[in-house]
Amino acid sequence: MLGYLFLTIIALSLVAYYVGALSGKKFAAACGSEVHSLPSYHGAFVAIWVGVPALILVLLWSAFQGGVIDSLIYSSLPAALTDGLSEAQRNLTLSEIHNVATGQIFAEPAPEITLAAERLNRWETTVRIAVFVATLAVMMLGFFFAHSKLAPRFRARNGVETALSVFMVFCSVIAILTTVGIVVSLVYEAWAFFALVPPSEFFFGLRWEPQIAIRPDQIAGAGAFGAVPVFVGTLVISTIAMCVAIPIGLYTAIYLVEYASDRVRQIVKPLMEILAGVPTVVYGFFAVLTVAPAIRNAGGLVGVGVSPNSALAAGLVMGIMIIPFVSSLSDDALRAVPRSMRDGSLAMGATRAETMNRVLLPAALPGIMGGVLLALSRAIGETMIVVMAAGLIASMNVNPLESVTTVTVQIVSLLIGDTAFDSPKTLAAFALGLVLFVVTLMLNVVALTIVRRYREQYE
Amino acid sequence: MTDAAATASPHYSSSEAAAAKRRRRYAADARLRGYGIAAISLALGLLGVLITTLVVGGYPAFTQTMVRVDFPISTENVDPADPAAGNFRRVMSAGVSELLPGAESPAEVRAITSILTNNTQFILRNAVVEDPSVIGGTLALKVPASDPFDQLNKGLINRDTPEDVRRLNDQQIAWFDSLREQGRISTPFNWGLFTNSDSRFPEVAGLAGAIVGSAYALMVCFLISFPVGIAAAIYLEEFAPKNRATDVIEVNINNLAAVPSIVFGLLGLAVFIQIFGLPRSAPIVGGMVLSLMTLPTIIIVTRNAIKAVPPSIREAAYGVGASKHQVTLHHVLPLALPGILTGTIIGLAQALGETAPLLLIGMNAFITSPPGGVFEASTALPTQIFIWADSPERGFVSRTSAAILVLLGFLIIMNGIAVFLRQRLERTW
């Protein structure tokens, strides 16, 4: 249905374009250089008036149709059926009507439901026809309006360019809308969560047991939403990752900047980019299948018990994933140090190691710090490796051989499967998401500021 | 300075000490160089280990053990008028009981049937419905062997392990060997990996649904992020006035590029599914979420490509009377297009490998047929890898590696196209 509407709109817009362009050509033939706009602009002007209003109409209709019809159907049900129904029961009744309407009948429905379903089908057909007619009418109106304006001195190009500018501004604003959408949805759901669980418990509580009681008298069914163990686990795994990534990444950058020949650089840099381009789900599988058993076996050899989903395995693999970030950002920072400083040091007889340690590294330190912070924000927000390789149980420990859980693991495990938007379990995921968003955003802002300041210093 | 030099010179006259100091300094230099080489070899070595494990683990899944069975299709079991309603379980038993002479009891026939995949009767039904002329005759069909026997054939089950800890007992291995002696076992290329959809049984599980789902999601992602990204980039680079609002948009785009992907999944769940009421697990929601993630990449790449077009082009176009829009659309954009395309393909390749947001919007469901449209429930390649990695059956381990190799193959192709475009089309001024 929607597809046919879009096709109709596109087809009629094309027709409008040709009609408009034809008028433009007639003007050009009749008046020569008196004409303001090229024929194609006359065409585009008419096409925009035909297509855009119709498109907006259809999009608005598809966004609101479902809700309006549902509430109409519901209010048409006999009062005996709807009295004192809760929100959830209302939705249940409506979905039953929808199922009956599409022919998915599981048990003999009540006669009122069957009637409502028939009404629903009838109304939907009516609405479909109505929308089709309305769209066609809007397109006709647009066409006559735009076509009547066409004239040799008509500024069709200006009209088209204004429309294009509006479209471009709208597209730029989408980036803002995305951020606003993220913030609003996270804050809204987190707000609902904090109405159920006090923030003091969430930020300072030491027990994280997000299960919900099915029966009221269930043992340990109340659930506990103290997120400190989750934060600690995230820190443990990120720290391990940074301990792997910073030395390897930094020494790689130092070698590439100071020692490597051009040929080595040309080979090593793309290979490091491959390391950065491997999807994280692949790293996760690698951690589970290869690294975790290897660590377990190594632990067994020296007589240390290692948990099957130890923090060490997840952290190590996450460190491997982050190496390219650290190395390429450090590489940029080291290269941004003015050549005169480096040459001056070498000219005084310093070795390359001395130049690196006493001149280049101190000068590039802010840039490298910025890169490390960006990498840290990446590690905290990384999901798939920890979902596959880290644990699910939140425990307060910093032993890398034990299993810990992270913020992202908890978000995924709370939201996977069916989700109801009124249980604290689901809402807790959004509260964790909000914390994650705020922390990574702060890290990014600080890192980008440091990098920018530092760059300005040498420009 | 001269004073310092004068006091320093006697120090260096003792060449012994100077040489020792020089040696130490050169040793420090060599050490730093050594650390660098060690770091690079470690990083690349880990990459090598990663690729090697995947290839070694995944290549067995690119072949599949098949068993040729002659099924007698009697009119008694299958009605020629309505072949789809036939009793294919009995047809299967009839075929199996002829495989190994001497196996007569129903229990033994059942045990031998377990050599074939659990889906055998459906494969049989499809084959008969497709070609009803075999009814009344015999149908020779190559059926995939079930997972344990597939592993046995590929040498992944060690025959020397004691029987009680082995997944197959001696009798089962003997049956399989006798089938091999009859020449009924073959190990062709596993086309099923690409033509089948997901299944509970590893031997018939394939990636068709995931590939189609990923293709739909990427299509939606491209259709949204490509035009919107280019329009936003053109506006910011060529038209936007330099004021606070523009600054906010720019900072915003840079920050969006660094927001963790799972947060975009939360956005998709709360807005697209909860508020807009779009269906769960559908590629359209996945594509929309991915497009929001790809948008910053495309905007940044497009702006750089537009910046690289020299001002002389713009000035020449202004000089012959073009309007600002005409300059941008007719001259700057076409010249920047190769760079934009390169960046877009790289952005889409990133989107193809993205998993976490798709998990949150439910694209990790168990779905046994490819989606028929963008509104139908589906999986995607990375989420299929995640599902298989979580499956307990042994056969899924090699399937997961194989699926990863397929995903990496797609990524390599996309990046290869991007590199090709960059080298062939991009102009330096």
HADDOCK unambig.tbl for C-alpha pairs under 7 A between the chains (distance, minus, plus):
assign (segid A and resid 63 and name CA) (segid B and resid 276 and name CA) 6.79 0.50 0.50
assign (segid A and resid 161 and name CA) (segid B and resid 325 and name CA) 6.64 0.50 0.50
assign (segid A and resid 168 and name CA) (segid B and resid 231 and name CA) 4.89 0.50 0.50
assign (segid A and resid 168 and name CA) (segid B and resid 232 and name CA) 5.49 0.50 0.50
assign (segid A and resid 168 and name CA) (segid B and resid 235 and name CA) 5.72 0.50 0.50
assign (segid A and resid 169 and name CA) (segid B and resid 232 and name CA) 6.82 0.50 0.50
assign (segid A and resid 169 and name CA) (segid B and resid 235 and name CA) 6.68 0.50 0.50
assign (segid A and resid 171 and name CA) (segid B and resid 228 and name CA) 5.23 0.50 0.50
assign (segid A and resid 171 and name CA) (segid B and resid 231 and name CA) 6.19 0.50 0.50
assign (segid A and resid 171 and name CA) (segid B and resid 232 and name CA) 5.05 0.50 0.50
assign (segid A and resid 172 and name CA) (segid B and resid 232 and name CA) 4.31 0.50 0.50
assign (segid A and resid 175 and name CA) (segid B and resid 253 and name CA) 6.22 0.50 0.50
assign (segid A and resid 176 and name CA) (segid B and resid 249 and name CA) 6.38 0.50 0.50
assign (segid A and resid 176 and name CA) (segid B and resid 252 and name CA) 6.56 0.50 0.50
assign (segid A and resid 181 and name CA) (segid B and resid 267 and name CA) 6.90 0.50 0.50
assign (segid A and resid 182 and name CA) (segid B and resid 267 and name CA) 5.47 0.50 0.50
assign (segid A and resid 185 and name CA) (segid B and resid 267 and name CA) 6.59 0.50 0.50
assign (segid A and resid 185 and name CA) (segid B and resid 270 and name CA) 6.23 0.50 0.50
assign (segid A and resid 248 and name CA) (segid B and resid 39 and name CA) 4.82 0.50 0.50
assign (segid A and resid 251 and name CA) (segid B and resid 35 and name CA) 6.39 0.50 0.50
assign (segid A and resid 251 and name CA) (segid B and resid 36 and name CA) 4.68 0.50 0.50
assign (segid A and resid 251 and name CA) (segid B and resid 39 and name CA) 5.97 0.50 0.50
assign (segid A and resid 252 and name CA) (segid B and resid 36 and name CA) 5.24 0.50 0.50
assign (segid A and resid 252 and name CA) (segid B and resid 39 and name CA) 5.62 0.50 0.50
assign (segid A and resid 252 and name CA) (segid B and resid 40 and name CA) 5.40 0.50 0.50
assign (segid A and resid 254 and name CA) (segid B and resid 36 and name CA) 6.61 0.50 0.50
assign (segid A and resid 255 and name CA) (segid B and resid 33 and name CA) 6.37 0.50 0.50
assign (segid A and resid 255 and name CA) (segid B and resid 36 and name CA) 4.79 0.50 0.50
assign (segid A and resid 255 and name CA) (segid B and resid 37 and name CA) 6.94 0.50 0.50
assign (segid A and resid 259 and name CA) (segid B and resid 33 and name CA) 6.88 0.50 0.50
assign (segid A and resid 275 and name CA) (segid B and resid 47 and name CA) 6.51 0.50 0.50
assign (segid A and resid 279 and name CA) (segid B and resid 353 and name CA) 4.86 0.50 0.50
assign (segid A and resid 279 and name CA) (segid B and resid 354 and name CA) 6.63 0.50 0.50
assign (segid A and resid 281 and name CA) (segid B and resid 355 and name CA) 6.67 0.50 0.50
assign (segid A and resid 281 and name CA) (segid B and resid 382 and name CA) 6.62 0.50 0.50
assign (segid A and resid 281 and name CA) (segid B and resid 386 and name CA) 6.81 0.50 0.50
assign (segid A and resid 282 and name CA) (segid B and resid 404 and name CA) 6.67 0.50 0.50
assign (segid A and resid 285 and name CA) (segid B and resid 389 and name CA) 6.72 0.50 0.50
assign (segid A and resid 286 and name CA) (segid B and resid 50 and name CA) 6.74 0.50 0.50
assign (segid A and resid 351 and name CA) (segid B and resid 29 and name CA) 6.56 0.50 0.50
assign (segid A and resid 352 and name CA) (segid B and resid 29 and name CA) 6.40 0.50 0.50
assign (segid A and resid 353 and name CA) (segid B and resid 28 and name CA) 6.79 0.50 0.50
assign (segid A and resid 353 and name CA) (segid B and resid 29 and name CA) 4.68 0.50 0.50
assign (segid A and resid 353 and name CA) (segid B and resid 32 and name CA) 6.31 0.50 0.50
assign (segid A and resid 381 and name CA) (segid B and resid 260 and name CA) 4.90 0.50 0.50
assign (segid A and resid 382 and name CA) (segid B and resid 260 and name CA) 6.88 0.50 0.50
assign (segid A and resid 383 and name CA) (segid B and resid 262 and name CA) 6.96 0.50 0.50
assign (segid A and resid 383 and name CA) (segid B and resid 356 and name CA) 6.26 0.50 0.50
assign (segid A and resid 384 and name CA) (segid B and resid 356 and name CA) 6.23 0.50 0.50
assign (segid A and resid 412 and name CA) (segid B and resid 360 and name CA) 6.55 0.50 0.50
assign (segid A and resid 415 and name CA) (segid B and resid 360 and name CA) 6.31 0.50 0.50
assign (segid A and resid 416 and name CA) (segid B and resid 359 and name CA) 6.95 0.50 0.50
assign (segid A and resid 416 and name CA) (segid B and resid 360 and name CA) 6.13 0.50 0.50
assign (segid A and resid 416 and name CA) (segid B and resid 362 and name CA) 6.99 0.50 0.50
assign (segid A and resid 417 and name CA) (segid B and resid 362 and name CA) 6.97 0.50 0.50
assign (segid A and resid 433 and name CA) (segid B and resid 263 and name CA) 6.33 0.50 0.50
assign (segid A and resid 437 and name CA) (segid B and resid 259 and name CA) 6.93 0.50 0.50
assign (segid A and resid 437 and name CA) (segid B and resid 263 and name CA) 6.92 0.50 0.50
assign (segid A and resid 440 and name CA) (segid B and resid 259 and name CA) 6.93 0.50 0.50
assign (segid A and resid 441 and name CA) (segid B and resid 259 and name CA) 6.94 0.50 0.50
assign (segid A and resid 444 and name CA) (segid B and resid 255 and name CA) 6.96 0.50 0.50
